[in-house]
Amino acid sequence: MNEHDINDAELGPVDPAAAQHHDASLCPECEGAGVLADGETCPLCDGSGQASGRTGGG
């Protein structure tokens, strides 16, 4: 192996599509946190962090 080669032997297989899809049970606005980045309660899930009928979840 040359010094400028990248050693990716320990990385294992990666599904690039998995990084693009979030958990459908979590609120898409706050991503399950229940609060927005500014500290306000998420208006979409009302602070629960769970997807609702309004967000396309269950």
Jmol script that loads the backbone (N, CA, C; Angstrom):
load data "model"
ATOM      1  N   MET A   1       0.838  -1.161   0.000  1.00  0.00           N
ATOM      2  CA  MET A   1       0.000   0.000   0.000  1.00  0.00           C
ATOM      3  C   MET A   1       0.896   1.241   0.000  1.00  0.00           C
ATOM      4  N   ASN A   2       0.607   2.179  -0.872  1.00  0.00           N
ATOM      5  CA  ASN A   2       1.368   3.419  -0.941  1.00  0.00           C
ATOM      6  C   ASN A   2       0.899   4.388   0.133  1.00  0.00           C
ATOM      7  N   GLU A   3       1.737   5.358   0.459  1.00  0.00           N
ATOM      8  CA  GLU A   3       1.395   6.301   1.523  1.00  0.00           C
ATOM      9  C   GLU A   3       0.204   7.184   1.174  1.00  0.00           C
ATOM     10  N   HIS A   4      -0.100   7.363  -0.106  1.00  0.00           N
ATOM     11  CA  HIS A   4      -1.228   8.208  -0.507  1.00  0.00           C
ATOM     12  C   HIS A   4      -2.507   7.408  -0.748  1.00  0.00           C
ATOM     13  N   ASP A   5      -2.459   6.091  -0.595  1.00  0.00           N
ATOM     14  CA  ASP A   5      -3.655   5.262  -0.735  1.00  0.00           C
ATOM     15  C   ASP A   5      -4.514   5.354   0.521  1.00  0.00           C
ATOM     16  N   ILE A   6      -5.811   5.231   0.345  1.00  0.00           N
ATOM     17  CA  ILE A   6      -6.739   5.256   1.472  1.00  0.00           C
ATOM     18  C   ILE A   6      -6.997   3.827   1.915  1.00  0.00           C
ATOM     19  N   ASN A   7      -6.824   3.563   3.194  1.00  0.00           N
ATOM     20  CA  ASN A   7      -7.069   2.241   3.742  1.00  0.00           C
ATOM     21  C   ASN A   7      -8.531   2.160   4.176  1.00  0.00           C
ATOM     22  N   ASP A   8      -9.341   1.496   3.355  1.00  0.00           N
ATOM     23  CA  ASP A   8     -10.764   1.376   3.661  1.00  0.00           C
ATOM     24  C   ASP A   8     -11.144  -0.063   4.019  1.00  0.00           C
ATOM     25  N   ALA A   9     -10.179  -0.841   4.442  1.00  0.00           N
ATOM     26  CA  ALA A   9     -10.424  -2.245   4.737  1.00  0.00           C
ATOM     27  C   ALA A   9     -11.370  -2.435   5.918  1.00  0.00           C
ATOM     28  N   GLU A  10     -11.351  -1.518   6.898  1.00  0.00           N
ATOM     29  CA  GLU A  10     -12.175  -1.668   8.094  1.00  0.00           C
ATOM     30  C   GLU A  10     -13.534  -0.987   7.988  1.00  0.00           C
ATOM     31  N   LEU A  11     -13.807  -0.327   6.880  1.00  0.00           N
ATOM     32  CA  LEU A  11     -15.064   0.406   6.754  1.00  0.00           C
ATOM     33  C   LEU A  11     -16.257  -0.509   6.504  1.00  0.00           C
ATOM     34  N   GLY A  12     -16.083  -1.564   5.778  1.00  0.00           N
ATOM     35  CA  GLY A  12     -17.172  -2.491   5.498  1.00  0.00           C
ATOM     36  C   GLY A  12     -18.119  -1.942   4.444  1.00  0.00           C
ATOM     37  N   PRO A  13     -19.113  -2.732   4.080  1.00  0.00           N
ATOM     38  CA  PRO A  13     -20.051  -2.290   3.045  1.00  0.00           C
ATOM     39  C   PRO A  13     -20.950  -1.163   3.557  1.00  0.00           C
ATOM     40  N   VAL A  14     -21.238  -0.212   2.698  1.00  0.00           N
ATOM     41  CA  VAL A  14     -22.065   0.937   3.060  1.00  0.00           C
ATOM     42  C   VAL A  14     -23.173   1.084   2.036  1.00  0.00           C
ATOM     43  N   ASP A  15     -24.390   1.265   2.520  1.00  0.00           N
ATOM     44  CA  ASP A  15     -25.528   1.500   1.643  1.00  0.00           C
ATOM     45  C   ASP A  15     -25.737   3.008   1.545  1.00  0.00           C
ATOM     46  N   PRO A  16     -25.415   3.634   0.409  1.00  0.00           N
ATOM     47  CA  PRO A  16     -25.552   5.090   0.315  1.00  0.00           C
ATOM     48  C   PRO A  16     -26.995   5.565   0.457  1.00  0.00           C
ATOM     49  N   ALA A  17     -27.948   4.733   0.137  1.00  0.00           N
ATOM     50  CA  ALA A  17     -29.355   5.115   0.258  1.00  0.00           C
ATOM     51  C   ALA A  17     -29.793   5.183   1.715  1.00  0.00           C
ATOM     52  N   ALA A  18     -29.141   4.453   2.596  1.00  0.00           N
ATOM     53  CA  ALA A  18     -29.526   4.446   4.007  1.00  0.00           C
ATOM     54  C   ALA A  18     -29.305   5.808   4.659  1.00  0.00           C
ATOM     55  N   ALA A  19     -28.328   6.546   4.212  1.00  0.00           N
ATOM     56  CA  ALA A  19     -28.050   7.854   4.789  1.00  0.00           C
ATOM     57  C   ALA A  19     -29.059   8.902   4.339  1.00  0.00           C
ATOM     58  N   GLN A  20     -29.775   8.630   3.264  1.00  0.00           N
ATOM     59  CA  GLN A  20     -30.720   9.598   2.719  1.00  0.00           C
ATOM     60  C   GLN A  20     -32.103   9.484   3.329  1.00  0.00           C
ATOM     61  N   HIS A  21     -32.421   8.363   3.940  1.00  0.00           N
ATOM     62  CA  HIS A  21     -33.765   8.137   4.460  1.00  0.00           C
ATOM     63  C   HIS A  21     -33.742   8.134   5.982  1.00  0.00           C
ATOM     64  N   HIS A  22     -34.538   9.002   6.565  1.00  0.00           N
ATOM     65  CA  HIS A  22     -34.618   9.030   8.013  1.00  0.00           C
ATOM     66  C   HIS A  22     -35.699   8.058   8.485  1.00  0.00           C
ATOM     67  N   ASP A  23     -35.744   7.838   9.762  1.00  0.00           N
ATOM     68  CA  ASP A  23     -36.728   6.956  10.374  1.00  0.00           C
ATOM     69  C   ASP A  23     -38.118   7.570  10.196  1.00  0.00           C
ATOM     70  N   ALA A  24     -39.031   6.849   9.558  1.00  0.00           N
ATOM     71  CA  ALA A  24     -40.370   7.361   9.259  1.00  0.00           C
ATOM     72  C   ALA A  24     -41.204   7.572  10.517  1.00  0.00           C
ATOM     73  N   SER A  25     -40.816   6.995  11.645  1.00  0.00           N
ATOM     74  CA  SER A  25     -41.588   7.176  12.867  1.00  0.00           C
ATOM     75  C   SER A  25     -41.216   8.467  13.595  1.00  0.00           C
ATOM     76  N   LEU A  26     -40.145   9.141  13.146  1.00  0.00           N
ATOM     77  CA  LEU A  26     -39.716  10.382  13.780  1.00  0.00           C
ATOM     78  C   LEU A  26     -40.255  11.580  13.011  1.00  0.00           C
ATOM     79  N   CYS A  27     -40.461  12.662  13.726  1.00  0.00           N
ATOM     80  CA  CYS A  27     -40.928  13.908  13.126  1.00  0.00           C
ATOM     81  C   CYS A  27     -39.875  14.402  12.129  1.00  0.00           C
ATOM     82  N   PRO A  28     -40.269  14.734  10.904  1.00  0.00           N
ATOM     83  CA  PRO A  28     -39.284  15.188   9.914  1.00  0.00           C
ATOM     84  C   PRO A  28     -38.736  16.586  10.201  1.00  0.00           C
ATOM     85  N   GLU A  29     -39.444  17.371  10.988  1.00  0.00           N
ATOM     86  CA  GLU A  29     -38.995  18.734  11.286  1.00  0.00           C
ATOM     87  C   GLU A  29     -37.893  18.745  12.346  1.00  0.00           C
ATOM     88  N   CYS A  30     -38.113  18.061  13.462  1.00  0.00           N
ATOM     89  CA  CYS A  30     -37.131  18.083  14.558  1.00  0.00           C
ATOM     90  C   CYS A  30     -36.328  16.782  14.634  1.00  0.00           C
ATOM     91  N   GLU A  31     -36.628  15.821  13.773  1.00  0.00           N
ATOM     92  CA  GLU A  31     -35.947  14.527  13.702  1.00  0.00           C
ATOM     93  C   GLU A  31     -35.981  13.777  15.026  1.00  0.00           C
ATOM     94  N   GLY A  32     -37.118  13.891  15.725  1.00  0.00           N
ATOM     95  CA  GLY A  32     -37.322  13.124  16.948  1.00  0.00           C
ATOM     96  C   GLY A  32     -36.910  13.823  18.220  1.00  0.00           C
ATOM     97  N   ALA A  33     -36.320  15.011  18.122  1.00  0.00           N
ATOM     98  CA  ALA A  33     -35.851  15.709  19.315  1.00  0.00           C
ATOM     99  C   ALA A  33     -36.991  16.353  20.098  1.00  0.00           C
ATOM    100  N   GLY A  34     -38.050  16.762  19.413  1.00  0.00           N
ATOM    101  CA  GLY A  34     -39.160  17.425  20.084  1.00  0.00           C
ATOM    102  C   GLY A  34     -38.990  18.926  20.199  1.00  0.00           C
ATOM    103  N   VAL A  35     -37.777  19.394  19.966  1.00  0.00           N
ATOM    104  CA  VAL A  35     -37.497  20.841  19.981  1.00  0.00           C
ATOM    105  C   VAL A  35     -36.705  21.199  18.730  1.00  0.00           C
ATOM    106  N   LEU A  36     -36.832  22.436  18.317  1.00  0.00           N
ATOM    107  CA  LEU A  36     -36.089  22.927  17.164  1.00  0.00           C
ATOM    108  C   LEU A  36     -34.705  23.391  17.619  1.00  0.00           C
ATOM    109  N   ALA A  37     -33.858  23.748  16.680  1.00  0.00           N
ATOM    110  CA  ALA A  37     -32.489  24.158  17.002  1.00  0.00           C
ATOM    111  C   ALA A  37     -32.449  25.391  17.889  1.00  0.00           C
ATOM    112  N   ASP A  38     -33.470  26.245  17.792  1.00  0.00           N
ATOM    113  CA  ASP A  38     -33.489  27.457  18.616  1.00  0.00           C
ATOM    114  C   ASP A  38     -34.083  27.225  19.999  1.00  0.00           C
ATOM    115  N   GLY A  39     -34.443  25.981  20.331  1.00  0.00           N
ATOM    116  CA  GLY A  39     -34.954  25.648  21.652  1.00  0.00           C
ATOM    117  C   GLY A  39     -36.466  25.678  21.766  1.00  0.00           C
ATOM    118  N   GLU A  40     -37.156  26.097  20.708  1.00  0.00           N
ATOM    119  CA  GLU A  40     -38.610  26.150  20.721  1.00  0.00           C
ATOM    120  C   GLU A  40     -39.191  24.755  20.552  1.00  0.00           C
ATOM    121  N   THR A  41     -40.363  24.507  21.137  1.00  0.00           N
ATOM    122  CA  THR A  41     -41.066  23.242  20.952  1.00  0.00           C
ATOM    123  C   THR A  41     -41.444  23.104  19.489  1.00  0.00           C
ATOM    124  N   CYS A  42     -41.236  21.950  18.938  1.00  0.00           N
ATOM    125  CA  CYS A  42     -41.524  21.709  17.525  1.00  0.00           C
ATOM    126  C   CYS A  42     -43.021  21.879  17.270  1.00  0.00           C
ATOM    127  N   PRO A  43     -43.405  22.751  16.343  1.00  0.00           N
ATOM    128  CA  PRO A  43     -44.828  22.965  16.069  1.00  0.00           C
ATOM    129  C   PRO A  43     -45.464  21.824  15.285  1.00  0.00           C
ATOM    130  N   LEU A  44     -44.666  21.021  14.628  1.00  0.00           N
ATOM    131  CA  LEU A  44     -45.207  19.948  13.809  1.00  0.00           C
ATOM    132  C   LEU A  44     -45.648  18.752  14.637  1.00  0.00           C
ATOM    133  N   CYS A  45     -44.856  18.387  15.642  1.00  0.00           N
ATOM    134  CA  CYS A  45     -45.180  17.212  16.463  1.00  0.00           C
ATOM    135  C   CYS A  45     -45.594  17.600  17.879  1.00  0.00           C
ATOM    136  N   ASP A  46     -45.645  18.906  18.167  1.00  0.00           N
ATOM    137  CA  ASP A  46     -46.007  19.420  19.494  1.00  0.00           C
ATOM    138  C   ASP A  46     -45.090  18.890  20.593  1.00  0.00           C
ATOM    139  N   GLY A  47     -43.823  18.671  20.259  1.00  0.00           N
ATOM    140  CA  GLY A  47     -42.838  18.279  21.246  1.00  0.00           C
ATOM    141  C   GLY A  47     -42.716  16.789  21.494  1.00  0.00           C
ATOM    142  N   SER A  48     -43.513  15.976  20.811  1.00  0.00           N
ATOM    143  CA  SER A  48     -43.440  14.531  21.057  1.00  0.00           C
ATOM    144  C   SER A  48     -42.268  13.876  20.331  1.00  0.00           C
ATOM    145  N   GLY A  49     -41.840  14.455  19.236  1.00  0.00           N
ATOM    146  CA  GLY A  49     -40.773  13.869  18.438  1.00  0.00           C
ATOM    147  C   GLY A  49     -41.230  12.762  17.506  1.00  0.00           C
ATOM    148  N   GLN A  50     -42.486  12.378  17.614  1.00  0.00           N
ATOM    149  CA  GLN A  50     -43.021  11.298  16.798  1.00  0.00           C
ATOM    150  C   GLN A  50     -43.769  11.858  15.590  1.00  0.00           C
ATOM    151  N   ALA A  51     -43.725  11.139  14.498  1.00  0.00           N
ATOM    152  CA  ALA A  51     -44.478  11.534  13.316  1.00  0.00           C
ATOM    153  C   ALA A  51     -45.964  11.384  13.607  1.00  0.00           C
ATOM    154  N   SER A  52     -46.739  12.305  13.063  1.00  0.00           N
ATOM    155  CA  SER A  52     -48.182  12.245  13.250  1.00  0.00           C
ATOM    156  C   SER A  52     -48.858  12.206  11.894  1.00  0.00           C
ATOM    157  N   GLY A  53     -50.175  12.234  11.884  1.00  0.00           N
ATOM    158  CA  GLY A  53     -50.905  12.263  10.626  1.00  0.00           C
ATOM    159  C   GLY A  53     -50.551  13.479   9.786  1.00  0.00           C
ATOM    160  N   ARG A  54     -50.242  14.595  10.462  1.00  0.00           N
ATOM    161  CA  ARG A  54     -49.878  15.827   9.742  1.00  0.00           C
ATOM    162  C   ARG A  54     -48.522  15.708   9.085  1.00  0.00           C
ATOM    163  N   THR A  55     -47.641  14.888   9.635  1.00  0.00           N
ATOM    164  CA  THR A  55     -46.285  14.765   9.102  1.00  0.00           C
ATOM    165  C   THR A  55     -46.127  13.566   8.175  1.00  0.00           C
ATOM    166  N   GLY A  56     -47.191  12.832   7.974  1.00  0.00           N
ATOM    167  CA  GLY A  56     -47.126  11.675   7.094  1.00  0.00           C
ATOM    168  C   GLY A  56     -46.815  10.377   7.800  1.00  0.00           C
ATOM    169  N   GLY A  57     -46.728  10.396   9.109  1.00  0.00           N
ATOM    170  CA  GLY A  57     -46.438   9.186   9.862  1.00  0.00           C
ATOM    171  C   GLY A  57     -47.705   8.531  10.369  1.00  0.00           C
ATOM    172  N   GLY A  58     -47.574   7.628  11.333  1.00  0.00           N
ATOM    173  CA  GLY A  58     -48.701   6.879  11.806  1.00  0.00           C
ATOM    174  C   GLY A  58     -49.278   7.325  13.091  1.00  0.00           C
TER     175      GLY A  58
END
end "model"
wireframe off; spacefill off
backbone 0.3
color backbone group
